Structures are given as structure tokens and as C-alpha cells.
Amino acid sequence: MWQDFLKGAGLAILVCDSTEESIEQTKEMYKKFSRYIGSKIIAIANKQDLPNALSAEQVEEKLGIPTYGMSAIRVDLRGRIKRILEYEIDNSK
């Protein structure tokens, strides 16, 4: 089903919490499904507001893909994620 779901996608986005455990799970998922992803891929490192969160830069280093930090509960960041997605979609063509 993943092959059909990701077929023709211009951009794939992996969302993970900014913890070691979540990053490892995300890496495993990426390895499992990477053969189906023929598009640009980025990561969103969520929960950047938590005290022990890894930075977006640390998450990017561990995942090996461009990563943006986010805190989904922060209403003031909604415009930021919209700009990130618009930028990445425009640059994936």
C-alpha cells in the first residue's frame, strides 16, 4: 500500500518527536519505506518546546535529511510550518 500511497508525491514529510527513541523509530521507518519514496523528503522534529528535546540540527544529523524544528501546540508557529511546506513544495518541482 505504501508504494501506491507515495507514488507521484512531490514531497514526503517524516514527523518525529525530538527524542532519541522517536528518531530511531523514524530511521527504521525511513529504511523500510525509502524504496517507495521517489520524491524529496524532509523531517519535522516536533516537541521542540520540551526541556530535553534534541535540536532540529541534531535530529537532522541523526536522520540524514533536511529537518525543521516545530512545536505543534504553539499556535504562533502555524504560519512557520505553512511557509516551510510552501518553500519545500515549490523547490521539489
C-alpha positions as CSV (number, residue, x, y, z in Angstrom):
1,M,0.0,0.0,0.0
2,W,2.9,2.4,0.7
3,Q,4.0,2.2,-2.9
4,D,0.6,3.4,-4.1
5,F,0.3,6.0,-1.4
6,L,3.7,7.6,-2.1
7,K,3.6,7.2,-5.9
8,G,3.8,10.5,-7.6
9,A,4.2,12.5,-4.4
10,G,6.4,15.6,-4.9
11,L,7.3,15.8,-1.2
12,A,7.4,13.3,1.6
13,I,7.4,14.5,5.2
14,L,8.5,12.5,8.2
15,V,7.3,13.8,11.5
16,C,9.0,12.7,14.7
17,D,9.3,13.8,18.3
18,S,12.7,15.3,19.2
19,T,13.8,12.4,21.3
20,E,16.4,9.7,20.6
21,E,13.8,7.0,20.8
22,S,11.5,8.6,18.2
23,I,14.4,9.4,15.9
24,E,15.5,5.8,15.9
25,Q,11.9,4.7,15.1
26,T,11.7,7.2,12.3
27,K,15.0,6.0,10.9
28,E,13.7,2.4,10.9
29,M,10.5,3.5,9.1
30,Y,12.5,5.5,6.6
31,K,14.7,2.5,5.8
32,K,11.6,0.3,5.4
33,F,9.8,2.6,3.1
34,S,12.6,4.5,1.3
35,R,12.4,2.4,-1.7
36,Y,8.9,3.8,-2.3
37,I,9.9,7.4,-1.9
38,G,10.9,8.8,-5.2
39,S,10.5,12.4,-4.1
40,K,12.1,14.9,-1.9
41,I,11.9,14.1,1.7
42,I,12.2,16.3,4.8
43,A,11.6,15.8,8.5
44,I,9.7,17.8,11.1
45,A,11.3,17.5,14.6
46,N,8.3,18.1,16.8
47,K,8.1,18.9,20.5
48,Q,11.0,21.3,20.4
49,D,9.4,23.1,23.4
50,L,10.2,20.2,25.8
51,P,13.2,20.6,28.1
52,N,15.2,17.6,26.9
53,A,14.4,17.9,23.2
54,L,17.2,17.4,20.7
55,S,17.6,20.4,18.4
56,A,16.4,20.3,14.8
57,E,20.1,20.3,13.8
58,Q,20.8,17.2,16.0
59,V,17.8,15.4,14.5
60,E,18.9,16.3,11.0
61,E,22.4,14.9,11.7
62,K,20.9,11.7,13.0
63,L,18.3,11.2,10.2
64,G,20.5,12.5,7.4
65,I,17.7,14.5,5.8
66,P,16.7,18.2,6.0
67,T,14.9,18.8,9.2
68,Y,12.9,21.7,10.6
69,G,12.1,22.2,14.3
70,M,8.5,22.5,15.4
71,S,6.1,22.6,18.4
72,A,2.7,21.5,17.2
73,I,0.9,23.0,20.2
74,R,2.3,26.5,19.6
75,V,-0.3,28.4,17.6
76,D,2.3,31.1,16.7
77,L,4.3,28.5,14.7
78,R,1.5,27.6,12.4
79,G,2.5,30.3,9.9
80,R,6.1,29.0,10.0
81,I,5.1,25.4,9.1
82,K,3.0,26.8,6.3
83,R,5.9,28.7,4.9
84,I,8.2,25.7,5.3
85,L,5.8,23.5,3.3
86,E,5.3,26.1,0.6
87,Y,9.0,26.5,0.2
88,E,9.7,22.8,0.1
89,I,6.8,22.1,-2.3
90,D,8.0,24.9,-4.6
91,N,11.6,23.6,-4.6
92,S,10.6,20.0,-5.1
93,K,9.4,20.5,-8.7
